[in-house]
């Protein structure tokens, strides 16, 4: 039995905790925005302190509460990640002690290395990638897909090594099968739902002609299809599937498969690269303002409108481009409750449903597409 104090020391020296690919990239972006080495906590302190100064009459308890809420969310998120890694660490230790006959002390070192290589760990990102992501041509938050590629490589490497090592063979087979099953779950769910609603893969390929550009290579899970209203409900699994980096290029190939192998293969290669290559959010906003175009191709403002109207339109475009997704979800929920489309979306904006918007808080955004309306919109472009 290892004393609790010794275990805590081992955990701290293992460099497993408080090192998450998603959260630490957010920390890095905040530090870059501040121009110094501040932490997420100091960023919150500064923001709430400035709010106290700028908005008179707001009691300090309000900003303190806001800071406490953010800090609690921060603590909850990172604690969950730490628990996940420490559980994996203990499991790896037991396997190494059983399969290789290592002492716990030796097993802890190798287990920590395995967990760091098979779970998203920000510090394991190549320095060149960290520098690239802050360039104008680097997409924001590319650490997650980059880490998933690295993690999958090491998972397969450890699985094959263990399968060749006496005593570890059963653990190698278990790791390999677990990786294959996990990578296939999303596609298995899609196949099941297609059969349930009476659709085929070819039907979904045709339906993808009408989804937004960023979803054409996504793994879309059909939920229901109404033959009378032509409403298709679906969930984009790409946001929650850790193996999406595998399926993205495959889906891109299938989407263009009827146009020839060359075009399909080029589309697959482009899709894989587009997860990392592109332009940052600030550059994208600047291009939109200069070209007077939103990401969906619609104009931001009417060039013939008054200067005041144009300033309002550009301000709304800028605000919506940088707002957190929580703000977007709350606004969509507001229009869903009112039963009205968002005026910003133009004449083809649809009325969101309460069910769709509430589902986004569970991490699975339910979306509805009306095929008749989608065809009208496409014909108008």
C-alpha positions as semicolon CSV with decimal commas, in nm:
position;residue;x (nm);y (nm);z (nm)
1;X;0,000;0,000;0,000
2;X;0,154;0,329;-0,115
3;X;0,110;0,626;0,120
4;X;-0,121;0,895;-0,018
5;X;0,154;1,154;0,008
6;X;0,396;0,949;-0,203
7;X;0,129;0,885;-0,466
8;X;0,062;1,261;-0,495
9;X;0,433;1,325;-0,545
10;X;0,448;1,058;-0,813
11;X;0,150;1,214;-0,989
12;X;0,309;1,561;-0,989
13;X;0,642;1,430;-1,119
14;X;0,470;1,232;-1,396
15;X;0,368;1,556;-1,577
16;X;0,025;1,409;-1,651
17;X;-0,206;1,657;-1,480
18;X;-0,295;2,011;-1,586
19;X;-0,163;1,954;-1,935
20;X;-0,451;1,943;-2,183
21;X;-0,428;2,009;-2,556
22;X;-0,749;2,209;-2,581
23;X;-0,729;2,411;-2,260
24;X;-0,356;2,486;-2,276
25;X;-0,392;2,615;-2,631
26;X;-0,662;2,851;-2,501
27;X;-0,418;2,961;-2,231
28;X;-0,151;3,022;-2,496
29;X;-0,386;3,229;-2,711
30;X;-0,480;3,440;-2,410
31;X;-0,115;3,498;-2,325
32;X;-0,046;3,602;-2,683
33;X;-0,344;3,839;-2,677
34;X;-0,219;3,998;-2,353
35;X;0,137;4,023;-2,482
36;X;0,280;3,873;-2,165
37;X;0,299;3,547;-1,970
38;X;-0,026;3,588;-1,782
39;X;-0,241;3,289;-1,695
40;X;-0,610;3,225;-1,749
41;X;-0,677;3,335;-1,392
42;X;-0,493;3,666;-1,432
43;X;-0,683;3,724;-1,756
44;X;-1,012;3,685;-1,567
45;X;-0,889;3,915;-1,290
46;X;-0,796;4,186;-1,540
47;X;-1,122;4,155;-1,733
48;X;-1,340;4,181;-1,423
49;X;-1,125;4,462;-1,278
50;X;-1,170;4,662;-1,599
51;X;-1,541;4,594;-1,589
52;X;-1,558;4,743;-1,237
53;X;-1,385;5,058;-1,361
54;X;-1,578;5,099;-1,685
55;X;-1,931;5,026;-1,562
56;X;-2,013;5,241;-1,263
57;X;-2,280;5,131;-1,022
58;X;-2,218;4,760;-1,068
59;X;-2,132;4,614;-0,728
60;X;-1,807;4,420;-0,707
61;X;-2,004;4,114;-0,601
62;X;-2,132;4,087;-0,960
63;X;-1,786;4,067;-1,114
64;X;-1,665;3,841;-0,834
65;X;-1,953;3,606;-0,907
66;X;-1,868;3,609;-1,279
67;X;-1,506;3,526;-1,199
68;X;-1,610;3,247;-0,963
69;X;-1,837;3,092;-1,227
70;X;-1,559;3,096;-1,489
71;X;-1,306;2,959;-1,243
72;X;-1,545;2,682;-1,142
73;X;-1,594;2,587;-1,508
74;X;-1,217;2,591;-1,550
75;X;-1,169;2,371;-1,244
76;X;-1,442;2,127;-1,350
77;X;-1,304;2,090;-1,702
78;X;-0,944;2,037;-1,598
79;X;-1,035;1,811;-1,305
80;X;-1,226;1,585;-1,541
81;X;-0,928;1,568;-1,774
82;X;-0,691;1,496;-1,485
83;X;-0,915;1,219;-1,351
84;X;-0,931;1,063;-1,697
85;X;-0,552;1,063;-1,734
86;X;-0,481;0,940;-1,381
87;X;-0,727;0,652;-1,424
88;X;-0,551;0,558;-1,748
89;X;-0,213;0,589;-1,572
90;X;-0,312;0,346;-1,296
91;X;-0,449;0,104;-1,553
92;X;-0,124;0,117;-1,753
93;X;0,078;0,058;-1,434
94;X;-0,117;-0,257;-1,352
95;X;-0,077;-0,390;-1,706
96;X;0,300;-0,329;-1,710
97;X;0,348;-0,486;-1,367
98;X;0,144;-0,789;-1,472
99;X;0,268;-0,829;-1,830
100;X;0,634;-0,724;-1,800
101;X;0,691;-0,799;-1,433
102;X;0,810;-0,444;-1,363
103;X;0,825;-0,294;-1,017
104;X;0,568;-0,026;-0,950
105;X;0,835;0,243;-0,955
106;X;0,957;0,141;-1,302
107;X;0,602;0,084;-1,425
108;X;0,498;0,436;-1,318
109;X;0,762;0,593;-1,543
110;X;0,674;0,390;-1,851
111;X;0,300;0,424;-1,784
112;X;0,329;0,804;-1,762
113;X;0,504;0,808;-2,099
114;X;0,234;0,590;-2,252
115;X;-0,050;0,806;-2,119
116;X;0,120;1,125;-2,241
117;X;0,159;0,972;-2,586
118;X;-0,192;0,828;-2,618
119;X;-0,389;1,116;-2,461
120;X;-0,400;1,480;-2,580
121;X;-0,105;1,658;-2,415
122;X;-0,029;2,014;-2,519
123;X;0,340;2,007;-2,427
124;X;0,400;1,715;-2,665
125;X;0,310;1,928;-2,966
126;X;0,612;2,007;-3,188
127;X;0,740;2,360;-3,134
128;X;0,708;2,430;-3,507
129;X;0,334;2,355;-3,490
130;X;0,293;2,585;-3,189
131;X;0,458;2,865;-3,386
132;X;0,257;2,787;-3,700
133;X;-0,081;2,805;-3,529
134;X;-0,028;3,172;-3,432
135;X;0,061;3,272;-3,789
136;X;-0,202;3,434;-4,016
137;X;-0,219;3,110;-4,216
138;X;-0,265;2,878;-3,920
139;X;-0,610;2,784;-3,805
140;X;-0,697;2,853;-3,443
141;X;-0,723;2,551;-3,212
142;X;-0,539;2,301;-3,434
143;X;-0,378;2,134;-3,133
144;X;-0,669;1,893;-3,087
145;X;-0,666;1,736;-3,438
146;X;-0,285;1,736;-3,437
147;X;-0,278;1,553;-3,106
148;X;-0,537;1,300;-3,222
149;X;-0,308;1,204;-3,513
150;X;-0,013;1,166;-3,275
151;X;-0,219;0,977;-3,014
152;X;-0,356;0,731;-3,270
153;X;-0,007;0,662;-3,405
154;X;0,124;0,581;-3,057
155;X;-0,181;0,373;-2,967
156;X;-0,122;0,150;-3,269
157;X;0,254;0,143;-3,204
158;X;0,207;0,031;-2,841
159;X;-0,056;-0,223;-2,946
160;X;0,177;-0,386;-3,200
161;X;0,473;-0,377;-2,961
162;X;0,269;-0,540;-2,683
163;X;0,139;-0,809;-2,918
164;X;0,501;-0,909;-2,982
165;X;0,594;-0,903;-2,612
166;X;0,533;-1,220;-2,403
167;X;0,298;-1,141;-2,118
168;X;0,165;-0,824;-2,283
169;X;0,001;-0,989;-2,584
170;X;-0,351;-0,983;-2,436
171;X;-0,316;-0,615;-2,355
172;X;-0,189;-0,540;-2,707
173;X;-0,487;-0,715;-2,864
174;X;-0,721;-0,531;-2,628
175;X;-0,567;-0,193;-2,718
176;X;-0,580;-0,265;-3,092
177;X;-0,943;-0,381;-3,087
178;X;-1,041;-0,088;-2,864
179;X;-0,887;0,159;-3,109
180;X;-1,057;-0,001;-3,410
181;X;-1,398;-0,013;-3,238
182;X;-1,372;0,346;-3,113
183;X;-1,277;0,468;-3,463
184;X;-1,574;0,283;-3,615
185;X;-1,849;0,375;-3,369
186;X;-1,961;0,693;-3,547
187;X;-1,986;0,525;-3,887
188;X;-2,167;0,225;-3,736
189;X;-2,424;0,460;-3,581
190;X;-2,471;0,635;-3,917
191;X;-2,524;0,304;-4,097
192;X;-2,778;0,194;-3,836
193;X;-2,975;0,520;-3,867
194;X;-2,972;0,510;-4,247
195;X;-3,130;0,166;-4,239
196;X;-3,382;0,279;-3,976
197;X;-3,511;0,574;-4,181
198;X;-3,491;0,388;-4,514
199;X;-3,204;0,583;-4,670
200;X;-2,874;0,478;-4,828
201;X;-2,520;0,617;-4,836
202;X;-2,588;0,746;-5,186
203;X;-2,896;0,931;-5,056
204;X;-2,681;1,100;-4,791
205;X;-2,418;1,189;-5,050
206;X;-2,688;1,361;-5,254
207;X;-2,831;1,535;-4,948
208;X;-2,486;1,674;-4,866
209;X;-2,519;1,890;-5,176
210;X;-2,743;2,115;-4,965
211;X;-2,562;2,130;-4,631
212;X;-2,321;2,414;-4,544
213;X;-1,976;2,391;-4,705
214;X;-1,801;2,303;-4,378
215;X;-2,026;1,995;-4,336
216;X;-1,986;1,841;-4,681
217;X;-1,708;1,611;-4,555
218;X;-1,847;1,569;-4,205
219;X;-1,990;1,252;-4,051
220;X;-2,361;1,337;-4,044
221;X;-2,586;1,115;-3,835
222;X;-2,941;1,119;-3,980
223;X;-3,201;1,125;-3,704
224;X;-3,526;1,145;-3,900
225;X;-3,666;1,234;-4,241
226;X;-4,022;1,352;-4,304
227;X;-4,138;1,258;-4,656
228;X;-4,425;1,511;-4,641
229;X;-4,237;1,821;-4,527
230;X;-3,897;1,709;-4,665
231;X;-3,737;1,797;-4,333
232;X;-3,415;1,610;-4,255
233;X;-3,292;1,611;-3,895
234;X;-2,927;1,524;-3,842
235;X;-2,636;1,559;-3,600
236;X;-2,285;1,653;-3,711
237;X;-2,067;1,401;-3,527
238;X;-1,744;1,563;-3,643
239;X;-1,740;1,797;-3,345
240;X;-1,740;1,512;-3,092
241;X;-1,569;1,227;-3,279
242;X;-1,199;1,204;-3,177
243;X;-1,127;0,997;-3,488
244;X;-1,277;1,249;-3,727
245;X;-0,932;1,315;-3,875
246;X;-0,961;0,966;-4,033
247;X;-1,317;1,000;-4,162
248;X;-1,292;1,359;-4,286
249;X;-1,075;1,274;-4,589
250;X;-1,268;0,948;-4,648
251;X;-1,598;1,139;-4,654
252;X;-1,441;1,400;-4,882
253;X;-1,338;1,125;-5,124
254;X;-1,685;0,970;-5,123
255;X;-1,851;1,310;-5,177
256;X;-1,661;1,357;-5,504
257;X;-1,647;0,989;-5,601
258;X;-1,892;1,035;-5,890
259;X;-1,659;1,295;-6,049
260;X;-1,367;1,059;-6,098
261;X;-1,085;0,916;-5,888
262;X;-0,851;1,212;-5,947
263;X;-1,097;1,475;-5,822
264;X;-1,210;1,256;-5,533
265;X;-0,852;1,190;-5,421
266;X;-0,760;1,558;-5,452
267;X;-1,063;1,652;-5,244
268;X;-0,961;1,401;-4,975
269;X;-0,605;1,537;-4,960
270;X;-0,735;1,894;-4,949
271;X;-0,980;1,811;-4,671
272;X;-0,710;1,654;-4,455
273;X;-0,485;1,955;-4,502
274;X;-0,767;2,204;-4,446
275;X;-0,792;2,089;-4,084
276;X;-0,454;2,258;-4,032
277;X;-0,406;2,492;-4,329
278;X;-0,619;2,798;-4,366
279;X;-0,650;3,142;-4,221
280;X;-0,691;3,253;-3,863
281;X;-1,013;3,408;-3,735
282;X;-0,879;3,770;-3,740
283;X;-0,759;3,733;-4,100
284;X;-1,090;3,574;-4,200
285;X;-1,279;3,868;-4,050
286;X;-1,054;4,117;-4,231
287;X;-1,107;3,940;-4,566
288;X;-1,482;3,939;-4,509
289;X;-1,489;4,313;-4,439
290;X;-1,269;4,398;-4,740
291;X;-1,472;4,177;-4,976
292;X;-1,809;4,259;-4,816
293;X;-1,891;3,889;-4,788
294;X;-1,990;3,661;-4,504
295;X;-1,865;3,304;-4,490
296;X;-2,192;3,185;-4,651
297;X;-2,140;3,415;-4,951
298;X;-2,407;3,669;-4,857
299;X;-2,306;4,039;-4,856
300;X;-2,236;4,192;-4,516
301;X;-2,401;4,521;-4,608
302;X;-2,559;4,708;-4,897
303;X;-2,292;4,935;-5,052
304;X;-2,568;5,180;-5,145
305;X;-2,691;5,211;-4,786
306;X;-2,611;5,507;-4,564
307;X;-2,278;5,521;-4,383
308;X;-2,453;5,469;-4,050
309;X;-2,630;5,157;-4,179
310;X;-2,306;5,016;-4,317
311;X;-2,124;5,075;-3,988
312;X;-2,403;4,893;-3,802
313;X;-2,389;4,598;-4,044
314;X;-2,011;4,569;-4,026
315;X;-2,020;4,595;-3,646
316;X;-2,275;4,314;-3,627
317;X;-2,064;4,100;-3,862
318;X;-1,755;4,159;-3,648
319;X;-1,941;4,088;-3,323
320;X;-2,094;3,765;-3,449
321;X;-1,758;3,649;-3,585
322;X;-1,582;3,670;-3,249
323;X;-1,864;3,587;-3,009
324;X;-1,843;3,265;-2,801
325;X;-2,064;2,981;-2,920
326;X;-2,261;3,011;-2,595
327;X;-2,382;3,355;-2,705
328;X;-2,482;3,214;-3,044
329;X;-2,671;2,928;-2,878
330;X;-2,857;3,164;-2,645
331;X;-2,959;3,390;-2,934
332;X;-3,080;3,092;-3,139
333;X;-3,276;2,972;-2,837
334;X;-3,434;3,319;-2,809
335;X;-3,556;3,310;-3,172
336;X;-3,668;2,949;-3,131
337;X;-3,888;3,046;-2,837
338;X;-4,024;3,345;-3,032
339;X;-4,088;3,123;-3,334
340;X;-3,914;3,365;-3,569
341;X;-3,607;3,337;-3,795
342;X;-3,295;3,536;-3,713
343;X;-3,319;3,854;-3,931
344;X;-2,942;3,847;-3,977
345;X;-2,968;3,526;-4,179
346;X;-3,170;3,696;-4,454
347;X;-3,478;3,576;-4,638
348;X;-3,367;3,212;-4,634
349;X;-3,311;3,202;-4,262
350;X;-3,515;2,928;-4,101
351;X;-3,693;2,920;-3,768
352;X;-3,479;2,727;-3,516
353;X;-3,650;2,481;-3,284
354;X;-3,618;2,468;-2,907
355;X;-3,524;2,098;-2,920
356;X;-3,234;2,165;-3,158
357;X;-3,093;2,441;-2,942
358;X;-3,125;2,254;-2,614
359;X;-2,948;1,953;-2,769
360;X;-2,640;2,169;-2,832
361;X;-2,585;2,199;-2,457
362;X;-2,538;1,821;-2,447
363;X;-2,262;1,848;-2,707
364;X;-2,477;1,699;-2,987
365;X;-2,632;1,977;-3,194
366;X;-2,951;1,856;-3,364
367;X;-3,002;2,036;-3,695
368;X;-3,296;2,045;-3,934
369;X;-3,269;2,104;-4,309
370;X;-3,568;2,159;-4,532
371;X;-3,475;2,027;-4,876
372;X;-3,729;2,244;-5,063
373;X;-3,594;2,559;-4,901
374;X;-3,235;2,445;-4,953
375;X;-3,294;2,393;-5,326
376;X;-3,449;2,741;-5,359
377;X;-3,149;2,894;-5,184
378;X;-2,905;2,705;-5,407
379;X;-3,094;2,806;-5,721
380;X;-3,079;3,172;-5,618
381;X;-2,700;3,173;-5,584
